[in-house]
Amino acid sequence: MNFDSPFAAALNYLLEGEPWARARLAPYAGELMELRAPPLPALRFCVLADGRLAPAPADAAASLRITIGPGALAAASKGEEQLLRAVDVSGNAGLAAEVMFLVRHLRWDVEEEAAKLVGDAAAHRLAGMARGVAAWHADAVRRLAEGLVDYAAEEKRILVTRGELDGVASAQAQLRDGLERLAKRIERLGA
């Protein structure tokens, strides 16, 4: 199944409401981008002269590749900066900078879109509920990760705790200092 066309349509819908975003992409007309998120199929787009996107042919070489790593979902729960660190970008540096700028600054105003369908008050309530559910999920992922780390460190002893690591480092420093003193004594006795 080819997801390029619906995904391009969704991105174009978002770009349609933001002329400044299209203006930032327009200088890269003709450039091909490829979005990878294994194991999903790669999505390929071509930048059009007006800053919109169109599905790109599969046989053309992409000038920009964006690969979303397997840790991106966990990183997303820690914030946007962590998420962006889990993304590998290669290719045209100028286009990459513009795409990353758009990722950071382009937002879909879901509440405004919902207001067109159900009215302002209901849209505000729905958006608030959605934010609450998203916050709950992020908190649940964070707590689950913390629980797994605690389990691995305390119960199964797979990981070393910070206190244990500090103790080993201190013991290593004492051992190193003792060996240096012993080497000096041996050197004095041999002289």
C-alpha positions as CSV (number, residue, x, y, z in Angstrom):
1,M,0.0,0.0,0.0
2,N,1.3,3.5,-0.9
3,F,0.9,6.0,1.9
4,D,2.8,8.8,0.1
5,S,-0.3,10.5,-1.4
6,P,-2.5,10.7,1.8
7,F,0.5,11.8,3.9
8,A,1.5,14.5,1.3
9,A,-2.2,15.7,1.3
10,A,-2.1,15.9,5.1
11,L,1.2,17.8,5.1
12,N,-0.1,20.1,2.4
13,Y,-3.2,20.8,4.4
14,L,-1.0,21.9,7.3
15,L,1.2,24.0,5.0
16,E,-1.9,25.6,3.3
17,G,-2.7,27.5,6.4
18,E,0.9,28.7,6.9
19,P,2.2,30.7,3.9
20,W,5.5,31.4,5.7
21,A,6.2,27.7,5.9
22,R,5.6,27.2,2.1
23,A,7.9,30.2,1.5
24,R,10.7,28.5,3.4
25,L,10.3,25.3,1.4
26,A,9.8,27.0,-2.1
27,P,13.6,27.6,-2.7
28,Y,14.1,23.8,-2.6
29,A,11.7,23.1,-5.5
30,G,12.5,19.8,-7.2
31,E,14.4,18.4,-4.1
32,L,13.3,14.9,-3.0
33,M,12.9,14.0,0.7
34,E,12.6,10.5,2.1
35,L,11.1,9.8,5.5
36,R,11.9,6.4,7.0
37,A,10.5,4.9,10.2
38,P,11.4,1.2,10.1
39,P,9.6,-1.2,9.9
40,L,7.1,1.1,8.1
41,P,7.6,1.8,4.4
42,A,9.5,4.9,3.4
43,L,7.6,8.0,2.4
44,R,9.0,10.0,-0.4
45,F,8.1,13.6,-1.3
46,C,9.1,16.2,-3.9
47,V,9.1,19.9,-3.0
48,L,7.0,21.9,-5.5
49,A,7.7,25.4,-6.7
50,D,4.9,26.8,-4.4
51,G,6.4,25.1,-1.3
52,R,3.9,22.3,-1.2
53,L,4.7,18.6,-1.4
54,A,3.9,15.9,-3.9
55,P,4.6,12.1,-3.8
56,A,8.0,11.4,-5.4
57,P,8.8,8.4,-7.6
58,A,10.4,5.5,-5.9
59,D,13.3,5.3,-8.4
60,A,14.6,8.9,-8.0
61,A,17.5,9.6,-5.5
62,A,16.5,11.5,-2.4
63,S,18.5,14.6,-1.6
64,L,17.4,14.4,2.1
65,R,16.8,11.3,4.2
66,I,15.2,11.5,7.6
67,T,15.2,8.3,9.6
68,I,13.2,8.0,12.8
69,G,15.0,5.6,15.1
70,P,13.4,2.9,17.2
71,G,13.9,4.9,20.4
72,A,11.9,7.9,19.1
73,L,8.7,6.9,20.8
74,A,10.4,6.8,24.2
75,A,12.3,9.9,23.4
76,A,9.1,11.7,22.5
77,S,7.8,11.2,26.1
78,K,10.8,13.1,27.4
79,G,10.2,16.1,25.1
80,E,10.8,17.6,21.7
81,E,14.6,18.0,22.1
82,Q,15.0,14.3,23.0
83,L,12.8,13.3,20.1
84,L,14.8,15.3,17.6
85,R,18.0,13.5,19.0
86,A,16.4,10.2,18.0
87,V,16.0,11.3,14.4
88,D,18.9,10.8,11.9
89,V,19.1,13.4,9.1
90,S,21.4,13.0,6.1
91,G,21.7,14.8,2.8
92,N,21.1,18.4,1.7
93,A,22.0,20.5,4.8
94,G,20.0,23.5,3.8
95,L,16.8,21.6,3.2
96,A,17.4,19.6,6.4
97,A,17.7,22.9,8.4
98,E,14.4,24.1,6.9
99,V,12.6,20.8,7.6
100,M,13.9,20.7,11.2
101,F,12.8,24.4,11.6
102,L,9.3,23.5,10.4
103,V,9.2,20.5,12.7
104,R,9.9,22.7,15.6
105,H,7.6,25.6,14.7
106,L,4.8,24.4,12.5
107,R,1.8,23.3,14.5
108,W,-1.6,22.1,13.6
109,D,-4.3,24.1,15.5
110,V,-6.5,21.1,16.2
111,E,-8.8,23.1,18.5
112,E,-9.5,25.7,15.7
113,E,-10.2,22.9,13.2
114,A,-12.6,21.2,15.6
115,A,-14.3,24.5,16.3
116,K,-15.4,24.6,12.6
117,L,-17.2,21.3,13.2
118,V,-18.6,21.4,16.7
119,G,-18.3,25.0,17.9
120,D,-15.8,26.9,20.1
121,A,-16.9,25.7,23.5
122,A,-17.1,22.0,22.6
123,A,-13.8,22.2,20.7
124,H,-12.1,23.8,23.7
125,R,-13.4,21.0,26.0
126,L,-12.3,18.3,23.5
127,A,-8.9,19.8,23.1
128,G,-8.5,20.0,26.9
129,M,-9.5,16.3,27.2
130,A,-7.1,15.3,24.5
131,R,-4.3,17.2,26.3
132,G,-5.2,15.5,29.5
133,V,-5.1,12.1,27.9
134,A,-1.8,12.8,26.2
135,A,-0.3,14.0,29.5
136,W,-1.6,10.9,31.2
137,H,0.0,8.7,28.6
138,A,3.4,10.6,28.8
139,D,3.3,10.2,32.6
140,A,2.5,6.5,32.3
141,V,5.4,6.0,29.9
142,R,7.8,7.9,32.2
143,R,6.7,5.9,35.3
144,L,6.9,2.6,33.4
145,A,10.5,3.5,32.3
146,E,11.5,4.5,35.8
147,G,10.0,1.3,37.1
148,L,11.9,-0.8,34.6
149,V,15.1,0.9,35.5
150,D,14.5,0.4,39.3
151,Y,13.6,-3.3,38.6
152,A,16.8,-3.8,36.6
153,A,19.0,-2.1,39.1
154,E,17.5,-3.2,42.4
155,E,15.7,-6.5,41.8
156,K,17.6,-8.2,39.0
157,R,20.9,-6.4,39.5
158,I,21.3,-6.0,35.7
159,L,22.2,-2.3,36.1
160,V,24.5,-0.6,38.6
161,T,23.0,2.1,40.8
162,R,24.7,5.6,41.0
163,G,25.8,4.9,44.6
164,E,27.4,1.6,43.7
165,L,29.2,3.2,40.7
166,D,30.5,6.0,42.9
167,G,31.7,3.5,45.5
168,V,33.6,1.5,42.8
169,A,35.1,4.7,41.5
170,S,36.3,5.7,45.0
171,A,37.7,2.3,45.6
172,Q,39.5,2.4,42.2
173,A,41.0,5.8,43.1
174,Q,42.2,4.5,46.4
175,L,43.7,1.4,44.8
176,R,45.5,3.5,42.2
177,D,46.9,5.8,44.8
178,G,48.1,2.8,46.9
179,L,49.8,1.3,43.9
180,E,51.6,4.6,43.1
181,R,52.8,4.7,46.8
182,L,53.9,1.1,46.6
183,A,55.8,1.7,43.3
184,K,57.6,4.7,44.9
185,R,58.6,2.6,47.9
186,I,59.9,-0.2,45.7
187,E,61.8,2.4,43.7
188,R,63.5,3.8,46.9
189,L,64.4,0.3,48.1
190,G,65.9,-0.6,44.8
191,A,68.1,2.6,44.7
